[in-house]
Amino acid sequence: PTCSVFLATPQQHTHTKMFFYTTRDGWTVYMGRDKYENDQLIAHSFGEDVWFHVDEVSSAHVYLRLGGSGLTIDEIPARTLEECVQLVKAHSISGCKMPTVTVIYTYVSNLRKDQRMDVGTVGFHRERDVHRVRNVRTDKALVKAIEKTCTERTLDDLKQDKAHREREAAQRAKADAARKRAEEAEAARQAKEAADLR
């Protein structure tokens, strides 16, 4: 299948297909076909994933799957960051024609979405946490290379990824709580033994 973005109406839209890419360093990058899927992506991405958009003009919403890696937004490898900004510029109807653009990026958890906003529109909880890459020029060879890695997955796949991660997090929290109770019980036992010896 081709990985071309198209503009759909709500009636034509099926909310099913997402585009997934693999960077040269092995990171997963994903985006929707249009603004309707962008809203779905916001709902089903990990909070630690990183969202990219061309500043001040319409563009695809591109996401870097950073959640679960242990890396912070400031530790994104330079090559991967460049691939993300190139991809989002290439998938902006007006931005792809501009000599240079500024690309903004932030954690998904910093995105603010409410019912008053238009489809595909987001705001930010904290403007200070929005990063910028300025003077982004199109690198056709780099765009072509990452486009070759494109595969399609369904929205259900994305939902399952998040549900699996949330189950794992719940299991870790349960195990941590059990370990803490055991440590507290052991500390109480030792304290009682020490008191009995006095």
C-alpha positions in Angstrom: 0.0 0.0 0.0 1.1 3.6 -0.6 1.6 5.8 2.4 0.0 9.0 1.1 -2.0 11.3 3.3 -5.4 12.3 1.9 -8.1 14.7 3.1 -11.3 12.9 4.0 -14.7 14.0 5.2 -16.2 12.6 8.4 -18.5 10.5 6.2 -15.6 9.0 4.2 -13.4 8.4 7.2 -13.1 4.9 8.7 -10.8 5.5 11.6 -8.8 2.4 10.8 -5.4 2.8 9.2 -2.3 4.4 10.7 1.1 4.7 9.0 4.2 3.4 10.9 7.8 4.0 10.0 11.2 2.8 11.4 14.1 5.3 11.7 17.7 4.4 10.9 18.3 3.9 14.6 15.3 1.5 15.0 12.8 3.9 16.6 9.1 3.6 15.7 7.4 6.7 14.2 3.7 6.8 13.4 1.0 9.2 12.0 -2.6 9.2 10.8 -3.8 9.9 7.3 -5.8 13.0 8.2 -7.1 15.2 10.9 -9.8 12.8 12.0 -7.2 10.1 12.7 -5.0 12.7 14.5 -7.6 12.9 17.2 -7.6 9.1 17.6 -3.8 9.1 17.9 -3.9 11.6 20.7 -6.2 9.3 22.7 -4.3 6.1 22.2 -0.6 7.2 22.3 1.6 6.8 25.3 2.0 9.9 27.4 5.8 9.7 27.0 5.5 9.5 23.2 6.6 12.7 21.4 4.3 14.6 19.1 5.6 16.7 16.1 3.8 19.3 14.0 4.8 22.1 11.7 4.4 25.4 13.6 1.7 27.8 12.4 0.6 25.8 9.4 -1.5 22.6 8.9 0.5 19.4 8.9 0.3 15.7 9.8 0.6 14.8 13.5 3.8 12.7 13.7 4.6 10.7 16.8 7.8 9.1 18.0 7.3 6.1 20.2 9.5 7.1 23.1 7.3 5.6 25.8 8.9 2.7 27.6 12.4 3.4 26.3 13.6 5.2 29.4 14.8 8.2 27.3 13.6 11.7 27.8 12.6 14.2 25.1 16.0 15.8 25.5 17.8 12.6 24.7 16.2 11.8 21.4 19.0 10.8 19.0 19.9 13.6 16.6 19.3 11.4 13.5 15.9 10.3 14.7 14.9 13.9 15.5 15.9 14.9 12.0 13.8 12.1 10.5 10.8 13.1 12.5 11.0 16.8 11.5 11.6 15.8 7.8 8.6 13.5 7.8 6.2 16.1 9.3 7.4 18.8 6.9 6.9 16.4 4.0 3.3 15.8 5.1 2.3 19.4 5.4 0.4 20.6 2.3 1.8 24.1 2.6 4.9 23.4 4.7 6.3 21.0 2.1 6.4 23.9 -0.4 8.0 26.4 2.0 11.8 26.9 1.9 12.1 26.4 5.6 9.7 25.7 8.5 9.8 25.5 12.3 8.8 22.2 13.7 7.4 22.0 17.2 7.4 18.9 19.4 6.4 17.9 22.9 5.3 15.0 25.0 1.8 13.6 24.2 1.0 14.2 27.9 1.4 17.9 27.3 -1.2 18.0 24.6 -4.5 19.6 25.5 -7.7 18.6 23.7 -11.3 19.6 24.6 -14.7 19.4 22.9 -14.6 23.1 21.8 -11.6 22.5 19.6 -11.9 21.7 15.9 -11.1 18.2 14.7 -7.3 17.8 14.6 -6.6 20.9 16.7 -4.7 20.7 19.9 -3.3 23.1 22.6 -0.7 22.7 25.3 -0.9 22.4 29.1 2.5 24.1 29.4 3.9 26.2 26.5 7.3 26.1 28.1 7.6 22.4 27.5 7.2 22.8 23.7 10.5 22.4 21.9 11.3 23.8 18.5 13.5 22.9 15.5 14.0 26.0 13.4 15.0 26.5 9.7 14.0 23.0 8.7 14.8 22.5 5.0 13.6 19.6 3.0 16.0 16.7 2.6 14.4 14.7 -0.2 16.8 11.7 0.2 16.1 11.4 3.9 12.3 11.6 3.3 12.5 9.0 0.6 14.5 6.7 2.8 12.0 6.8 5.7 9.0 6.6 3.5 10.4 3.2 2.2 9.9 1.8 5.7 6.2 2.7 5.8 3.7 0.0 6.9 0.1 0.2 7.7 -1.4 -0.8 11.1 -4.9 -0.4 12.4 -6.2 1.8 15.2 -7.0 -1.4 17.1 -3.3 -2.3 17.1 -2.5 1.1 18.7 -5.3 0.5 21.3 -3.9 -2.9 22.1 -0.4 -1.6 22.5 -1.6 1.0 25.0 -3.8 -1.5 26.9 -0.9 -4.0 27.1 1.4 -1.3 28.5 -1.2 -0.2 31.0 -1.6 -3.8 32.2 2.1 -4.1 32.6 2.2 -0.9 34.6 -0.6 -2.1 36.8 1.2 -5.4 37.4 4.4 -3.5 38.3 2.5 -1.2 40.7 0.9 -4.2 42.3 4.2 -6.0 42.7 5.8 -2.8 44.1 3.0 -2.4 46.6 3.3 -6.1 47.8 7.1 -5.7 48.1 6.6 -2.5 50.2 4.1 -4.3 52.5 6.5 -7.2 52.9 9.4 -4.8 53.8 7.2 -2.9 56.3 6.1 -6.2 57.9 9.7 -7.4 58.2 10.8 -4.0 59.7 7.9 -4.3 62.2 9.0 -7.8 63.1 12.6 -6.8 63.6 11.5 -3.9 65.7 9.4 -6.1 67.9 12.2 -8.6 68.3 14.5 -5.9 69.3 12.0 -4.5 71.8 11.5 -8.0 73.3 15.2 -8.4 73.9 15.4 -5.2 76.0 
